[in-house]
Amino acid sequence: MGAELRAIYFGGGGSFSVAPLEALLSGGVNVCGIVIPALSANGASTAIWSLPFSSAHARRRSLPMVGGTLDGGVIALARARGIPVFEVRALGAQAAVDALQAYRPDVVCAACFPRRVPNAILDLPPLGCLNVHPSLLPLNRGPAPLFWTFRAGARTTGVTVHIMSGQIDAGDIIEQARIAVPDGVSGEEMERRCAMLGGELLLRALWRLAAGTAIPVPQETRPASYRGWPSERDFDIPLQWSARRAFNFIRGVSNWPRRPAIVVDGERIAVHWVSGYEARALLPRPTVLDGPDLLVGFSPGMLRLTAWD
């Protein structure tokens, strides 16, 4: 049955795209093509083009062949399996639709694909298009759900597989599961755990759709929330937070290029690393030097900074 099920996979440059693709491949799904967003200005006037890294792929002359970076992530998996990879700039263009339609996909699967998918693609596969999203939809729709999970100090989050629709992250839910957010977990590790769970859920959702046993559940509208990319101020940490919440936020966003900052009397202390916290400790003033470390008082608790400016 797996060999008969053909999928096109939409992924991005992040690690979250890798585990769901691995789950499809190990689960016997025939991933016949992979689509990534355009990585360069090459082919600026072209809607879609293919990356030439296998002789079998190079023989396809219907699309222009260009160079590209083939290191890591979904591209490395594709190269190892001989799966064609397409860079796309305009998914809604007829050339892009025709190129993907030629592979006769039964389903499109996506994880961490950073572009809106147009109706022309959503209507292409008979089983529809599935997206893996690292939150308990309808909460935290948008491009950076794990950031907002850490920002809120949540102790649990989840992963959802839903049918893609014209609205971002708003389609009917096929599979969903909750996952713990451990104390002090890094953003990379949390993303890895969500991606592994997402791969399991995606494969299960796909076979249920193929078997006709899936029951799509519409998302509730009242608790729905969309959160976009965080601004500079979204990295600020007020002293009104608990030390535990501040500690987990700093650890959780350590993989972002912007540093979180603690706001003390209107001044921002950029945090490079934090070694721990004490949930009930009290300080005589907001900040206290303790040898090479800086202690910062919260409500309640105390945070120990080992690198800051």
N, C-alpha and C positions, 0 to 999 in steps of 0.2 A: 504493500500500500504506500509506503514512504517513497519508493522510487517513482510512483505515479504522481506524487504531489509536488508541483513545481512552484517555487517561491522566488521572488525578487526581494532583495534585502536592502533597505535604506539605512545607512549608518553615518557616523561622523568620525571626527578625529579623536574623541575621548574614549577612555577605557570602557565606559558603560556600553558601548556598541559591541564589544567583543564577545562577552559571555552568552548573550542571546543567540548570536550567530553560531557560536560553538555548539550550543544546544540543538539548533536546527540541524547542523551537519552530523552530529553524533546521533541524532534521533532519526536519521534516515530520510530527511527532507531533501529534495533535489533543489538546492539553491543554484539557480541557473544564471543569476546575475546580481551584481552588487552596485548600488548607486551611492555616491558620495557627493557633497557639495563641491563646487569648483574650488580648487586650491590655489590657483594662480590666474594671471591675466591671459595665459595662453588660450587661444581660441575664443577671444572676447566677443567675436561676432557669431559664435556658434552656440546653439542651445545645449548640446550634449556631445561628448566625445569619449572615446575609450582609451584606457591606459594599456600600452603594449608591453606586457611582460611575459607572454607565452606565445609560442609559435602558432598554436591553435587559434589564439585570440587575434594574433596579427593577421591571420588570413581573412578576418572580417573586414571588408573594405567599404561597408556602407556608411561608416563614420570616419572622420579624420583621426589620424593617429598622432598623439602628442606625447612628449616626455612628461614625467611627473615623479614626485617623491614616493617611493614604494616601501618605505620603512614602517614596520610596526602595525598594530591594530588590525582592522578588518582587511586592509590591503595585503598584509603579510599572510593572513589566512587564505585570502583569495588566490594569491600567488602559489601557495603550497598546494591548493586543490585545483588549480587551473580554471578558476571561475572568472569570467569577464567582469571588469570593473569599469563603470562609467562615471566620469565627472560631469556634473550637470549645472548649468547656469540658469536655464529657463525650463522648468518642469512642465509648464503649461503649453510650451511650443509644440506644434504638430510633429516636428522632427523628433522631439523627446518621447512623445506618446507613441509614435510609430516604432521607434527603436526598442522600447520596452515591450510593446505589444507583440513584436516579432518573437519574443521568447515564450509566448503563450502561458503567462503565469496563472496559476490557480489562486494565488494570494500574494499580497505585498506585506512584508513585515518590516517594522521600523523600530529603532532604538537610538535615541540621541541624534536624530536627524534634525538639523537646525533650520529647516525651511518649511514653510506651509506647503502642503501637498494639494494641488488643485483638483477640482472635480474630475477633470479628464483622466487623471491617474486613479483617483478613488473609485471611479466607475469601471476601471479596466479589468480587474480580476474577479471571477465569479464568486469567490469566497470573501471578497472585500479586502480591506487593508487593516492590519493590526499594529498597534503601537504599544511599546513597553514604557511605562512612566513610573519613576521612583517616588510615588506618593500614594496616599489613599484617596484617589479621586472620589469626589470633585474637589478635595482640598489641594491647594498648591498646584493648580494648573500653571503652565508656563515653563520657561527654559532652565530654571535653576531651583528645582524643588528641594534639594537637599540643603542648599544654603538657608532657605526659609525654615526648614525643619530645625536646623541648628540655632537659627536666630530666635525661634520661639521657645527653645529649651525643651523640646518634646522628648519624651522618653521612649516613644514608639513612633514608627512611621509605617510605610507599607509600599507595595509595588502593585501596579494595576496594569492589566492588559485590556485594552479597549479597542473598539472599532473606530477607525479614524473617520471624522466627519468634516464638514466645512468650517466648524469652530475648533479652535485649538484645545486639545485634550478634553473634549466635551462629549465624545461618542459613547455609545452603550458599552457597558463593562461586560467582559467575558470571564475574566479571572481576576481575583484580587486576594492578597494575603498581607497580614501584618508582620512587622519585623521590629525587634528591639533596637534602640539606639543606646549602646553601652556607654557607660561613663568614660569619658576621655578618648573615645574612638576618633581616629583621624578621618578626614573627609575621603581620602583615598580608600581606606578600609571599608567605610560605610558604603561607598559607591560600589566596591567590589561585591559586598554582601548583597546589595540590592540587585546588582547585575546577575549574580548567580541565581537568585530567587526568580528574577525576571525571565531568565532562560527557561527554567522549569515551567513557569506559568505560561510562557509563550507556546512552548511545545504542546502542553496540555490543551490550551485554547485552540490551537491549530487542528489537532486531531478531533476535538469535539466539533468544530465547525465542519470538518471534512466528513464526519460521521452523521452530521445532522442532529446532534444531541445538545449543542450549545444553546443556552437560553440567555440572550442578551438582556442586560438589566439597565434601563435608562438611569443616567446619573440624576441624583437629586439636585434641585436648583437652589434651595435655601442655604445650605452650607457651602456652596461653591465659592471658590476664591481663585483669582488669577493674580500671580505675582511675577513681575517682569525681572529683568536683570537688576541686581542691587546697585544702589548709588553709593557714593563715598560715605554718606551719613549712615547708611545701613550697616557699616562696619563699626560704628561707634557703640561703646558699651557704657551705659550709665551706672553709677554707683548704686542705684536703686535695685539693680538685679541682685540675685543671690550669687555668692562666689561659685557655687556649683554651675549655675547657668553660664556665667562668664567663662569659666574654665572649659566647659564643653563647647561653647561657641568658638573660642580661640583655637582649640584643637581641631574642631570640625572644618574651619575655613583656612587651615594652614596651607592648603594646596592652592589657594587663590593668590594672584600676584599682589593684590592690595593687602596691607597689614591691618588687622583690627586695632582699634584705639580705645583706651579707657579715658573717659572725660572726667577730669577732676578740676573743679572750680573754673570751668570754662576752658581749661587747657587739655589738649589731646596727647596722651602718652601712647605712642605706637608700640605695639607688643610684637616682639619677634618670637619669643618662646615663653611658656609658662610651665613650671615643674609640678605644680600641684595646688591644692586648696585645702582649707580647713573650714568645715561647714558652719561651726559655731564660734570661731575665734573672734575676739573684739580687739580693735586697735584704738590707741588714744587719739589718733588723727587719721585722715584719709590715706596718707602714704607714710611708710616708715622704712628707712634703709636698714637692712639686716645683713651686714657684711657685703658680699657682692650682689645680693638680691634686693629687690624692691617688693615690699609687702603693700598690698592695696586692700582697704577695707570695703566690704559690700554689705548688703542688707538681706540676709545676714552673711557672715563668714569673711574669710580673708584669702586672697590670692597671692601666690608667690611667683613673681616674675624673675626670670633668669637672663633675659635679653630684651632690651627696650631702648627707645630713644624719644 
